[in-house]
Amino acid sequence: MIKISNLEKIYRTEDVETVALNKLSFEVKDGEFVAVMGPSGCGKSTLLNILGLLDDPDSGSFLFNGIEVAGFNERKRADLRKRNIGFVFQSFNLIDELTVFENVELPLIYTGVKAAERKKIVEDVLDKMVIMHRRNHYPQQLSGGQQQRVAVARAVVNNPKLILADEPTGNLDSSNGNEVMQLLTDLNEQGTTIVMVTHSEHDARYSHRIIRMLDGQTVMQDLMV
Amino acid sequence: MFKNYFTIALRNIKRHRSHSVINIAGLAIALAATIVIFLVLQHEYSYDTYHKNADRIYQVIKKDVSPTETGFQVGVPFPATRALRQDFPQVTFGELYKSFGSQLTVMKDPNTISSRRFIEESGVFFADPEIFSIFDVKWMAGSAAVLKEPGKLVLAKSIAEKYFGTWQSAMDGYLKIDNNILVQVAGIIEDVPSNSDFPFAVIPSYKTFESNQQYFNYGEQINDWGLSTSDHQVYALLPENMKAASIDANLETFSRKYYRMESATKTSHFLQPLKNIHFDTRLENNGDHISNKTSLNTLALIGVLIVLMACINFINLSTALAAKRGKEVGIRKVMGSSKTQLRTQVLFETGLIVLFAGMTAVLLAWLALPYLRYIADIQQQLTLINTGSILFLVITLVVTTILAGFYPSLILSSFQPVEAIKNKINNTRVGGLSLRRVLVVLQFAFSQLLIIATIIAVGQMNFIRTADIGFDKEAVLLLQGNNDSTSLARQAAFKSDLLKLPAVKSVSFTMDPPSSLNSWTTNFAFNNNTEDLPFSLYLKTGDEHYAGTFGMNLLAGRFYTTADSARKVVINETLMQKVGIKEPSEAIGKTIRIGAGKFREIVGVVRDFKNNSLRDGIQPTAIISYPAFYSLTAIKLKSNNLGKSGEAIQQVWDKHYPEYAAETRFLDESINEFYQQEERLSRLYKVYATLAIIISCLGLYGLVSFMAVQKNKEVGIRKVLGASVGSIVYLFSKEFTVLILIAFALAAPAGWYLMNNWLQNFTYRIDIGAWVFILAVLASVIIAWLTVGYKAISAATANPVKSLKSE
């Protein structure tokens, strides 16, 4: 699914050069659930942005499903992203002006699904996430756990091959957190590849493999049993 | 997709309610102002375009070139029509004679005396049938052919109804013109559209004029090529494919053939296209006003600038809000939205707001239209909804959407999703402040320009209203009557009865008050010289009580008396100076020859008085007695309050002139009418200056909101460190004061230049003092401080903990 080699990303300001990714290489196979861990500033988020096709590496190779995507322009990245990748964020990132239903519907709109079909798909997903009864509410009216369930619903509504989760439980209490981790595990068992950035050893234990990063490089890969 | 845009647009409008209200209000005001301007321009440019041969219709203009001046006249000598027809057989010529203030007595049959009398200030045209081969009218009864005979007349439908009840019953009815000329109704036309400078209403045949010449005081001179009056006009319809230039060339030969070429003034003719008649300020037309194209262009420019100002507001507010929308944009991008989709969304939202504003604007324009006549020369009610205005509105809305929405859409769609989603978009990324500063400076420069223009225009109007016009215009009542022989014969008795009234101080018969828009000019010679002087002499006529009734001041000599009025003349200071005399007393006893008449002796010199409007300078003028022209009775009252004496005067009139309708007005009112156009112009400036100020204040408010968002953290930190509310308000106001001063640096020279040019239209004008500019800049600084104050104080008093937490 993902194969990166010698990936480099350097942030430059006027007089400081920060190396976020330093010739990073690893591979994620189809159906894997990988956790990325490391201290603040080790490049986790940069990595996730590049994997999510939100950002472009400065050098190195990034094969997504066997296609070299490093160097894709914004339009091509957006196109690939909207069909293949779902996102779950720590801060949920729902649009405040849209209802639960409309938030979940958004990715389908951008992939050009017809309205009638969209309604059916969204309702299915909301059902699965047990959030159907809240379909007409706005994000501010929901609890953190409910918001994250909506975010997960939105991430999977397009049936993506890959879900990228950025500290998905960071803003949740432990019971809501566990619920969300269970949702991700279920999705993974149904065949979705998941890459999750986390600070939580507890959450990381849900994954098959942990990639530990320091200063833009992998330092260790633990295989979970 | 569009449903989603629509939903979020509506919710955004609701959510940012105050911003939406500012945006919609600003745009609505601007669009309403522009719609009104459009309607004015549409109306002005539509004059006489409805004639099917409009592009082949011309007016024959007379051009007089003397060594010192070039004059243009719409009047053509009476014999010219026949000569033109003879020399240009391929062209259709039509002639008309225009009559002012004619009294029309309505009669069912010619032998009964009728008391149904009407005075028509305009619309009475003695016309030949060819006039209606040139101009289109719709015939309801009869045809142009009825105008071939004398004693026949055509009425417009509404006039026919006014006189006879129904237009059908008007047919074959009779009218008596000025109690002398009997005419029979032989045709009815539909009312002429209001956008015409040919308001045909009462149309006796031209033959009627020709066979009743004795009533029009032209005497034998009517066949003279040297006599012309603006009332006698000739129009031409060229055959297809014929160029006016080719006729113009031949008109030169024509002029040499018929005019005396030895005189100092060379006369020639040229063809004026119909489409210029409404706009040529060198000439007069038969409609109620001439439009100045420069004024119309200025108006169009103001319209465009006002919409631009509102668009600038929109851009400022939208980009200020953009930072708040960063997260939404980020999420949409992560979800796979393309830049184009985001841009479309922003433009769609803008379009929606512009549409709301457009609807509000139509309502505002509809409410404003009845008041249009106070600021524009258009006296008729314009229709808001027509094909042109709808098209204009649609185009304006689309253009406004693009102008207002394009830049914000570029800004929003260029956000990096990763940063946007993490709320890292701050305002330095939203295109920086500099562009907004430039935009606000432009806005303020424009509104200050209008403030300066308003102060100067209002000052000039006040100056004119209170200026010394050289005579006493107060408490003089003017009665417009007739100068036919019957009327003239009764004047003495009428006057003696008037003088018996306790309210009446003096009475004078005249043609014209000292100040009027009429001008009567002639060639003249001074002090028994045979040679004419190379400039024209302006004439005023009145009886021996003229100077007393109008309170004129004699500098030397006396006014002429009943006994010597026919041989004596009184001149003004300007004439005295122009003929080279320094002391008024030296002029007494000198002689002057008016036109081709005998030399008359100068018996008095009066202090200069304004003979026309203050736009023009004082002309060299002579006051002479000319009883045949006395149609006007000037009554000086003992007090300005007419009260019951109005009725008494009317009774005296009815006793002496039972068959005439009296038309009365006060002299000061009719003098004020000269400045109607300027009055309207200064009102127009006031209205648009106010609008510009409102719109730029809305914009300023937007920019302050933007700064408040941007400086949120700065204000928080400053407050934590102990800054006072005052110092934070200062932080906000300082910048705007600087912007306004920069705007002032642009507006002041431009304002001075434009208004100094405008003032050149007036011979008597105010000086543009420094106080005008000080007032303008103070006004805008104070208004800006008031606008900024609210936002600045609310930013300064906000809890700093909140603003810092968001980081």
Boltz contact constraints between the chains, C-beta under 6 A:
constraints:
  - contact:
      token1: [A, 49]
      token2: [B, 418]
      max_distance: 6.0
  - contact:
      token1: [A, 54]
      token2: [B, 417]
      max_distance: 6.0
  - contact:
      token1: [A, 54]
      token2: [B, 418]
      max_distance: 6.0
  - contact:
      token1: [A, 55]
      token2: [B, 418]
      max_distance: 6.0
  - contact:
      token1: [A, 78]
      token2: [B, 336]
      max_distance: 6.0
  - contact:
      token1: [A, 78]
      token2: [B, 338]
      max_distance: 6.0
  - contact:
      token1: [A, 81]
      token2: [B, 336]
      max_distance: 6.0
  - contact:
      token1: [A, 82]
      token2: [B, 336]
      max_distance: 6.0
  - contact:
      token1: [A, 87]
      token2: [B, 334]
      max_distance: 6.0
  - contact:
      token1: [A, 93]
      token2: [B, 331]
      max_distance: 6.0
  - contact:
      token1: [A, 93]
      token2: [B, 421]
      max_distance: 6.0
  - contact:
      token1: [A, 95]
      token2: [B, 328]
      max_distance: 6.0
  - contact:
      token1: [A, 95]
      token2: [B, 331]
      max_distance: 6.0
  - contact:
      token1: [A, 97]
      token2: [B, 8]
      max_distance: 6.0
  - contact:
      token1: [A, 97]
      token2: [B, 11]
      max_distance: 6.0
  - contact:
      token1: [A, 106]
      token2: [B, 335]
      max_distance: 6.0
  - contact:
      token1: [A, 107]
      token2: [B, 335]
      max_distance: 6.0
  - contact:
      token1: [A, 109]
      token2: [B, 1]
      max_distance: 6.0
  - contact:
      token1: [A, 109]
      token2: [B, 4]
      max_distance: 6.0
  - contact:
      token1: [A, 110]
      token2: [B, 335]
      max_distance: 6.0
  - contact:
      token1: [A, 110]
      token2: [B, 336]
      max_distance: 6.0
  - contact:
      token1: [A, 110]
      token2: [B, 337]
      max_distance: 6.0
